[in-house]
């Protein structure tokens, strides 16, 4: 189940994608064969998109489904591939280019104190259901 923060974050992401493509809510709804009111509720963080809705939005917005799944909270960070694996799979880059990008990402992770595996289970939750 998506948290309220995840719903809000996804809604903002969806709205930014829609605006970047200069689409109104109704135009996106038409392209995705979805209800405009449902898209508005998603953008406002009121509801979580279903898997079918994510698929339709991905096609209409020309966005990889994996990006939408991750942003909607259906995929946890530790399930995502490493940067070098992603680059090898997604782009036709030389090993030197991949190593350079990977090195830069590692530098950012170190500088910002980030955990590349994402938060531990319930680390980003306000309440741990296992403690009930």
Helices and strands as residue ranges (DSSP letters): H 4-20, H 25-32, H 36-43, H 51-61, H 65-71, G 77-79, H 83-90, H 95-112, G 129-131
